[in-house]
Amino acid sequence: MLKRILKWFFPIVLLAVIALAIFLINLIWFRPWSLNLFYEKVFAETIFSEPELLSALGLVEQFGITSHNGKLSDESPAHQQW
């Protein structure tokens, strides 16, 4: 009985891991499947590139991530021309 359960359990887990990996790869590097996922990706990219905004929102401090608190955004003229 246990052999039969394990025989089906590992392929199902492997299939779920592969499906999750495909979803994450598509979300990160390619066009997301839905507009909400696209906006969430853009929002995450924006707040993680702006340390002052990330500190002001306080989204990651609850998880103990505080390395961004002492940094400032780059407001130099060379960076603004990007």
N, CA, C and O atoms as CSV, one atom per row, in Angstrom:
chain,resi,resn,atom,element,x,y,z
A,1,MET,N,N,0.822,-1.195,0.000
A,1,MET,CA,C,0.000,0.000,0.000
A,1,MET,C,C,0.872,1.268,0.000
A,1,MET,O,O,0.617,2.200,-0.762
A,2,LEU,N,N,1.903,1.292,0.862
A,2,LEU,CA,C,2.779,2.460,0.947
A,2,LEU,C,C,3.564,2.643,-0.345
A,2,LEU,O,O,3.797,3.771,-0.780
A,3,LYS,N,N,3.975,1.523,-0.964
A,3,LYS,CA,C,4.689,1.628,-2.232
A,3,LYS,C,C,3.813,2.264,-3.307
A,3,LYS,O,O,4.295,3.066,-4.108
A,4,ARG,N,N,2.565,1.921,-3.328
A,4,ARG,CA,C,1.650,2.462,-4.327
A,4,ARG,C,C,1.442,3.969,-4.109
A,4,ARG,O,O,1.382,4.739,-5.067
A,5,ILE,N,N,1.335,4.370,-2.863
A,5,ILE,CA,C,1.176,5.793,-2.550
A,5,ILE,C,C,2.420,6.564,-2.947
A,5,ILE,O,O,2.319,7.619,-3.571
A,6,LEU,N,N,3.600,6.050,-2.593
A,6,LEU,CA,C,4.852,6.714,-2.950
A,6,LEU,C,C,5.078,6.715,-4.453
A,6,LEU,O,O,5.676,7.648,-4.990
A,7,LYS,N,N,4.611,5.688,-5.131
A,7,LYS,CA,C,4.743,5.609,-6.582
A,7,LYS,C,C,4.017,6.763,-7.258
A,7,LYS,O,O,4.488,7.268,-8.277
A,8,TRP,N,N,2.902,7.182,-6.726
A,8,TRP,CA,C,2.130,8.294,-7.306
A,8,TRP,C,C,2.465,9.636,-6.681
A,8,TRP,O,O,2.288,10.672,-7.321
A,9,PHE,N,N,2.945,9.641,-5.445
A,9,PHE,CA,C,3.218,10.887,-4.741
A,9,PHE,C,C,4.369,11.671,-5.368
A,9,PHE,O,O,4.235,12.871,-5.607
A,10,PHE,N,N,5.488,11.019,-5.635
A,10,PHE,CA,C,6.654,11.720,-6.172
A,10,PHE,C,C,6.421,12.316,-7.562
A,10,PHE,O,O,6.832,13.453,-7.797
A,11,PRO,N,N,5.784,11.608,-8.487
A,11,PRO,CA,C,5.508,12.259,-9.782
A,11,PRO,C,C,4.568,13.460,-9.668
A,11,PRO,O,O,4.724,14.444,-10.390
A,12,ILE,N,N,3.604,13.378,-8.772
A,12,ILE,CA,C,2.681,14.506,-8.599
A,12,ILE,C,C,3.409,15.707,-8.010
A,12,ILE,O,O,3.195,16.837,-8.451
A,13,VAL,N,N,4.268,15.477,-7.020
A,13,VAL,CA,C,5.053,16.563,-6.429
A,13,VAL,C,C,6.008,17.147,-7.462
A,13,VAL,O,O,6.161,18.365,-7.547
A,14,LEU,N,N,6.650,16.286,-8.246
A,14,LEU,CA,C,7.552,16.750,-9.293
A,14,LEU,C,C,6.816,17.580,-10.336
A,14,LEU,O,O,7.331,18.606,-10.780
A,15,LEU,N,N,5.648,17.164,-10.725
A,15,LEU,CA,C,4.837,17.918,-11.683
A,15,LEU,C,C,4.436,19.278,-11.115
A,15,LEU,O,O,4.453,20.277,-11.835
A,16,ALA,N,N,4.077,19.327,-9.830
A,16,ALA,CA,C,3.720,20.597,-9.199
A,16,ALA,C,C,4.912,21.539,-9.132
A,16,ALA,O,O,4.757,22.739,-9.359
A,17,VAL,N,N,6.092,21.024,-8.827
A,17,VAL,CA,C,7.298,21.855,-8.766
A,17,VAL,C,C,7.642,22.396,-10.151
A,17,VAL,O,O,8.011,23.563,-10.286
A,18,ILE,N,N,7.523,21.562,-11.174
A,18,ILE,CA,C,7.800,22.011,-12.544
A,18,ILE,C,C,6.802,23.088,-12.975
A,18,ILE,O,O,7.189,24.080,-13.592
A,19,ALA,N,N,5.522,22.896,-12.654
A,19,ALA,CA,C,4.510,23.893,-13.002
A,19,ALA,C,C,4.770,25.217,-12.289
A,19,ALA,O,O,4.622,26.279,-12.893
A,20,LEU,N,N,5.153,25.170,-11.023
A,20,LEU,CA,C,5.467,26.388,-10.280
A,20,LEU,C,C,6.686,27.080,-10.857
A,20,LEU,O,O,6.716,28.307,-10.953
A,21,ALA,N,N,7.697,26.305,-11.243
A,21,ALA,CA,C,8.907,26.887,-11.843
A,21,ALA,C,C,8.579,27.564,-13.168
A,21,ALA,O,O,9.073,28.659,-13.438
A,22,ILE,N,N,7.767,26.940,-13.984
A,22,ILE,CA,C,7.366,27.552,-15.259
A,22,ILE,C,C,6.609,28.843,-15.018
A,22,ILE,O,O,6.843,29.835,-15.709
A,23,PHE,N,N,5.701,28.847,-14.042
A,23,PHE,CA,C,4.941,30.049,-13.721
A,23,PHE,C,C,5.865,31.176,-13.267
A,23,PHE,O,O,5.718,32.311,-13.721
A,24,LEU,N,N,6.813,30.880,-12.379
A,24,LEU,CA,C,7.712,31.912,-11.870
A,24,LEU,C,C,8.665,32.424,-12.945
A,24,LEU,O,O,8.936,33.624,-13.006
A,25,ILE,N,N,9.172,31.543,-13.783
A,25,ILE,CA,C,10.055,31.976,-14.868
A,25,ILE,C,C,9.305,32.884,-15.830
A,25,ILE,O,O,9.835,33.908,-16.263
A,26,ASN,N,N,8.077,32.515,-16.165
A,26,ASN,CA,C,7.274,33.349,-17.056
A,26,ASN,C,C,6.969,34.699,-16.415
A,26,ASN,O,O,6.996,35.726,-17.093
A,27,LEU,N,N,6.685,34.706,-15.141
A,27,LEU,CA,C,6.362,35.951,-14.447
A,27,LEU,C,C,7.561,36.880,-14.375
A,27,LEU,O,O,7.405,38.091,-14.528
A,28,ILE,N,N,8.746,36.346,-14.148
A,28,ILE,CA,C,9.929,37.173,-13.955
A,28,ILE,C,C,10.522,37.651,-15.271
A,28,ILE,O,O,10.840,38.832,-15.408
A,29,TRP,N,N,10.677,36.753,-16.248
A,29,TRP,CA,C,11.412,37.124,-17.456
A,29,TRP,C,C,10.545,37.387,-18.685
A,29,TRP,O,O,11.009,38.029,-19.627
A,30,PHE,N,N,9.328,36.920,-18.702
A,30,PHE,CA,C,8.497,37.075,-19.885
A,30,PHE,C,C,7.211,37.810,-19.544
A,30,PHE,O,O,7.057,38.317,-18.433
A,31,ARG,N,N,6.313,37.868,-20.472
A,31,ARG,CA,C,5.050,38.569,-20.255
A,31,ARG,C,C,4.174,37.784,-19.272
A,31,ARG,O,O,3.937,36.595,-19.487
A,32,PRO,N,N,3.693,38.414,-18.210
A,32,PRO,CA,C,2.824,37.717,-17.249
A,32,PRO,C,C,1.486,37.325,-17.883
A,32,PRO,O,O,1.051,37.921,-18.869
A,33,TRP,N,N,0.851,36.320,-17.301
A,33,TRP,CA,C,-0.408,35.823,-17.832
A,33,TRP,C,C,-1.581,36.735,-17.550
A,33,TRP,O,O,-2.576,36.686,-18.273
A,34,SER,N,N,-1.501,37.557,-16.537
A,34,SER,CA,C,-2.621,38.453,-16.248
A,34,SER,C,C,-2.097,39.858,-15.968
A,34,SER,O,O,-0.926,40.045,-15.638
A,35,LEU,N,N,-2.963,40.816,-16.103
A,35,LEU,CA,C,-2.590,42.209,-15.890
A,35,LEU,C,C,-2.249,42.482,-14.427
A,35,LEU,O,O,-1.362,43.284,-14.136
A,36,ASN,N,N,-2.946,41.824,-13.511
A,36,ASN,CA,C,-2.644,42.010,-12.084
A,36,ASN,C,C,-1.230,41.549,-11.744
A,36,ASN,O,O,-0.528,42.207,-10.976
A,37,LEU,N,N,-0.814,40.429,-12.310
A,37,LEU,CA,C,0.549,39.952,-12.069
A,37,LEU,C,C,1.572,40.924,-12.641
A,37,LEU,O,O,2.633,41.127,-12.051
A,38,PHE,N,N,1.261,41.526,-13.783
A,38,PHE,CA,C,2.156,42.520,-14.371
A,38,PHE,C,C,2.306,43.725,-13.445
A,38,PHE,O,O,3.420,44.186,-13.198
A,39,TYR,N,N,1.185,44.231,-12.936
A,39,TYR,CA,C,1.254,45.392,-12.042
A,39,TYR,C,C,1.972,45.062,-10.737
A,39,TYR,O,O,2.700,45.902,-10.209
A,40,GLU,N,N,1.782,43.863,-10.210
A,40,GLU,CA,C,2.499,43.467,-9.008
A,40,GLU,C,C,3.998,43.393,-9.257
A,40,GLU,O,O,4.791,43.781,-8.399
A,41,LYS,N,N,4.390,42.895,-10.428
A,41,LYS,CA,C,5.806,42.820,-10.780
A,41,LYS,C,C,6.403,44.217,-10.900
A,41,LYS,O,O,7.494,44.464,-10.386
A,42,VAL,N,N,5.707,45.135,-11.571
A,42,VAL,CA,C,6.194,46.509,-11.732
A,42,VAL,C,C,6.279,47.206,-10.375
A,42,VAL,O,O,7.239,47.929,-10.110
A,43,PHE,N,N,5.285,46.997,-9.518
A,43,PHE,CA,C,5.295,47.593,-8.188
A,43,PHE,C,C,6.486,47.082,-7.377
A,43,PHE,O,O,7.170,47.866,-6.719
A,44,ALA,N,N,6.737,45.769,-7.422
A,44,ALA,CA,C,7.864,45.200,-6.672
A,44,ALA,C,C,9.190,45.730,-7.205
A,44,ALA,O,O,10.086,46.045,-6.422
A,45,GLU,N,N,9.330,45.834,-8.527
A,45,GLU,CA,C,10.567,46.371,-9.095
A,45,GLU,C,C,10.771,47.823,-8.675
A,45,GLU,O,O,11.895,48.235,-8.389
A,46,THR,N,N,9.709,48.583,-8.636
A,46,THR,CA,C,9.805,50.001,-8.276
A,46,THR,C,C,10.194,50.179,-6.817
A,46,THR,O,O,11.110,50.944,-6.515
A,47,ILE,N,N,9.522,49.492,-5.914
A,47,ILE,CA,C,9.835,49.727,-4.498
A,47,ILE,C,C,11.197,49.177,-4.116
A,47,ILE,O,O,11.845,49.730,-3.227
A,48,PHE,N,N,11.657,48.103,-4.758
A,48,PHE,CA,C,12.968,47.575,-4.410
A,48,PHE,C,C,14.095,48.363,-5.065
A,48,PHE,O,O,15.251,48.219,-4.667
A,49,SER,N,N,13.791,49.186,-6.053
A,49,SER,CA,C,14.833,50.035,-6.642
A,49,SER,C,C,14.902,51.401,-5.948
A,49,SER,O,O,15.861,52.145,-6.156
A,50,GLU,N,N,13.920,51.735,-5.145
A,50,GLU,CA,C,13.872,53.001,-4.411
A,50,GLU,C,C,13.910,52.710,-2.907
A,50,GLU,O,O,12.863,52.439,-2.320
A,51,PRO,N,N,15.087,52.757,-2.264
A,51,PRO,CA,C,15.164,52.405,-0.844
A,51,PRO,C,C,14.368,53.342,0.061
A,51,PRO,O,O,13.861,52.908,1.095
A,52,GLU,N,N,14.249,54.615,-0.307
A,52,GLU,CA,C,13.464,55.548,0.525
A,52,GLU,C,C,11.981,55.183,0.493
A,52,GLU,O,O,11.309,55.235,1.523
A,53,LEU,N,N,11.472,54.819,-0.666
A,53,LEU,CA,C,10.078,54.410,-0.792
A,53,LEU,C,C,9.827,53.119,-0.035
A,53,LEU,O,O,8.793,52.966,0.616
A,54,LEU,N,N,10.771,52.187,-0.117
A,54,LEU,CA,C,10.641,50.924,0.610
A,54,LEU,C,C,10.620,51.152,2.116
A,54,LEU,O,O,9.876,50.489,2.838
A,55,SER,N,N,11.441,52.094,2.590
A,55,SER,CA,C,11.431,52.422,4.027
A,55,SER,C,C,10.133,53.108,4.428
A,55,SER,O,O,9.589,52.841,5.500
A,56,ALA,N,N,9.635,53.994,3.565
A,56,ALA,CA,C,8.401,54.723,3.886
A,56,ALA,C,C,7.196,53.793,3.937
A,56,ALA,O,O,6.316,53.964,4.780
A,57,LEU,N,N,7.152,52.818,3.048
A,57,LEU,CA,C,6.024,51.884,3.035
A,57,LEU,C,C,6.098,50.885,4.184
A,57,LEU,O,O,5.066,50.452,4.699
A,58,GLY,N,N,7.313,50.517,4.589
A,58,GLY,CA,C,7.487,49.604,5.722
A,58,GLY,C,C,6.966,48.200,5.474
A,58,GLY,O,O,6.476,47.549,6.397
A,59,LEU,N,N,7.064,47.724,4.236
A,59,LEU,CA,C,6.515,46.409,3.915
A,59,LEU,C,C,7.394,45.244,4.359
A,59,LEU,O,O,6.877,44.181,4.702
A,60,VAL,N,N,8.702,45.426,4.358
A,60,VAL,CA,C,9.589,44.303,4.651
A,60,VAL,C,C,10.191,44.348,6.049
A,60,VAL,O,O,10.847,43.389,6.457
A,61,GLU,N,N,9.993,45.419,6.789
A,61,GLU,CA,C,10.533,45.494,8.146
A,61,GLU,C,C,9.916,44.449,9.057
A,61,GLU,O,O,10.566,43.987,9.996
A,62,GLN,N,N,8.687,44.072,8.800
A,62,GLN,CA,C,8.033,43.071,9.644
A,62,GLN,C,C,8.673,41.694,9.519
A,62,GLN,O,O,8.466,40.828,10.370
A,63,PHE,N,N,9.455,41.491,8.451
A,63,PHE,CA,C,10.174,40.234,8.263
A,63,PHE,C,C,11.629,40.345,8.690
A,63,PHE,O,O,12.396,39.399,8.511
A,64,GLY,N,N,12.022,41.484,9.251
A,64,GLY,CA,C,13.379,41.670,9.745
A,64,GLY,C,C,14.371,42.139,8.690
A,64,GLY,O,O,15.577,42.122,8.937
A,65,ILE,N,N,13.896,42.556,7.528
A,65,ILE,CA,C,14.775,43.048,6.464
A,65,ILE,C,C,14.881,44.561,6.621
A,65,ILE,O,O,13.933,45.293,6.334
A,66,THR,N,N,16.049,45.025,7.084
A,66,THR,CA,C,16.225,46.460,7.332
A,66,THR,C,C,17.479,47.014,6.674
A,66,THR,O,O,17.902,48.122,7.003
A,67,SER,N,N,18.079,46.277,5.760
A,67,SER,CA,C,19.338,46.727,5.156
A,67,SER,C,C,19.155,47.944,4.250
A,67,SER,O,O,20.130,48.637,3.955
A,68,HIS,N,N,17.955,48.213,3.812
A,68,HIS,CA,C,17.689,49.336,2.913
A,68,HIS,C,C,17.472,50.649,3.661
A,68,HIS,O,O,17.453,51.709,3.035
A,69,ASN,N,N,17.308,50.607,4.977
A,69,ASN,CA,C,16.950,51.807,5.735
A,69,ASN,C,C,18.014,52.889,5.708
A,69,ASN,O,O,17.670,54.067,5.797
A,70,GLY,N,N,19.283,52.548,5.589
A,70,GLY,CA,C,20.350,53.544,5.610
A,70,GLY,C,C,20.753,54.037,4.233
A,70,GLY,O,O,21.721,54.787,4.111
A,71,LYS,N,N,20.043,53.639,3.201
A,71,LYS,CA,C,20.426,54.013,1.840
A,71,LYS,C,C,19.527,55.114,1.310
A,71,LYS,O,O,18.375,55.255,1.723
A,72,LEU,N,N,20.080,55.897,0.382
A,72,LEU,CA,C,19.311,56.950,-0.277
A,72,LEU,C,C,19.204,56.650,-1.759
A,72,LEU,O,O,20.065,55.987,-2.337
A,73,SER,N,N,18.132,57.147,-2.371
A,73,SER,CA,C,17.969,56.985,-3.810
A,73,SER,C,C,18.980,57.846,-4.546
A,73,SER,O,O,19.390,58.893,-4.044
A,74,ASP,N,N,19.381,57.416,-5.723
A,74,ASP,CA,C,20.340,58.151,-6.544
A,74,ASP,C,C,19.597,59.237,-7.329
A,74,ASP,O,O,18.896,58.934,-8.294
A,75,GLU,N,N,19.744,60.471,-6.929
A,75,GLU,CA,C,19.078,61.597,-7.586
A,75,GLU,C,C,20.057,62.472,-8.347
A,75,GLU,O,O,19.791,63.652,-8.575
A,76,SER,N,N,21.172,61.911,-8.738
A,76,SER,CA,C,22.169,62.678,-9.475
A,76,SER,C,C,21.667,62.983,-10.886
A,76,SER,O,O,20.817,62.257,-11.400
A,77,PRO,N,N,22.172,64.036,-11.518
A,77,PRO,CA,C,21.740,64.360,-12.880
A,77,PRO,C,C,22.024,63.226,-13.877
A,77,PRO,O,O,21.255,63.013,-14.815
A,78,ALA,N,N,23.126,62.505,-13.670
A,78,ALA,CA,C,23.436,61.397,-14.577
A,78,ALA,C,C,22.394,60.290,-14.462
A,78,ALA,O,O,22.034,59.676,-15.466
A,79,HIS,N,N,21.909,60.029,-13.260
A,79,HIS,CA,C,20.901,58.983,-13.068
A,79,HIS,C,C,19.531,59.438,-13.580
A,79,HIS,O,O,18.744,58.610,-14.040
A,80,GLN,N,N,19.238,60.720,-13.508
A,80,GLN,CA,C,17.932,61.218,-13.958
A,80,GLN,C,C,17.792,61.182,-15.480
A,80,GLN,O,O,16.672,61.198,-15.989
A,81,GLN,N,N,18.888,61.134,-16.205
A,81,GLN,CA,C,18.832,61.093,-17.654
A,81,GLN,C,C,18.519,59.698,-18.178
A,81,GLN,O,O,18.308,59.536,-19.380
A,82,TRP,N,N,18.482,58.724,-17.346
A,82,TRP,CA,C,18.159,57.355,-17.765
A,82,TRP,C,C,16.865,57.403,-18.471
A,82,TRP,O,O,16.370,56.371,-18.925
